[in-house]
């Protein structure tokens, strides 16, 4: 609750552009932006905790899912 209040305050005063998310399980800063489809996300994290890639992968393995991570260049999409 306090973290959300601080985040909202920083966005209000103009520092939101550099503010990044924190993992809802281990609390570390999110090292990168990542994406998965809604069905996979809901199966791995039904509570919507914004996990980091490591926690998401650990939870997926517990569900019997084996994930493949890959890099995707978004620069072309951002320019159009």
N, C-alpha and C positions, 0 to 999 in steps of 0.2 A: 504494500500500500504506500509506504514512504517512497519507494523507488519510482512508482508511477507518478506521485506528486512532484518529485524532483524532475522527472522527465518532462512533465507538462509545464513546469515552471521554466525549464531551460528552453523549451520550444517557444514559450510565450516571450521570453526576452531575446530570442534570436539565435540561440546556440544549438538549435535542434538539427542543423544540417550535418554536424559532425557526431551527434549522439548516436550510439549504436545499441543494439539489443544485448541483453544478457540471457544466458541459458536459464530456463525455468527449473532445471534439475540440479546442475552443478554450480551455477552462478557465474561461470566464466564469460568474458566478453565474446560475442559472436565474431569469429575470425574472418568470416566472409559471408557473402549473400548466397543462399542456396535455395533450391526449389524442388518440390515433389508434387505429384498429383494429389488431389483431395482425398481419394479413396485410400491411398497408401498412408497419408498423413493421419487420417482418422483412425485407421487400424493400429498404427504405431503409437499415436498420442491422442486418445479420445478426449483428454482433459484440456487440450490446447495450451500447453506450457511453453511454447516457443523454445524447443530444445536446440542445442548446438549439434553440429553434424556427428560428433562422437557419441553423445547421448542418444541421438536419434538412431544411429547405427546399432548401439548396444540394445536398445529397446526392440528394434526390428529383429535382431537375432533371437531375442527371447520369444518373439512371435513366430519364429521359424522362417523369417524372410531373409534373403541374402540380397543386399543392395549393391548396385554398381554405381559408383560416383564418377562423373567425368566433368571436364571443364567445357564451358560453352562461351564463345566470344559473342558478346552482346553489343559490340561497338557499331555494327551495321544497323541494328534495330534502333539504337539511340540516335543515330544521325538522321534517320528518315522521319 
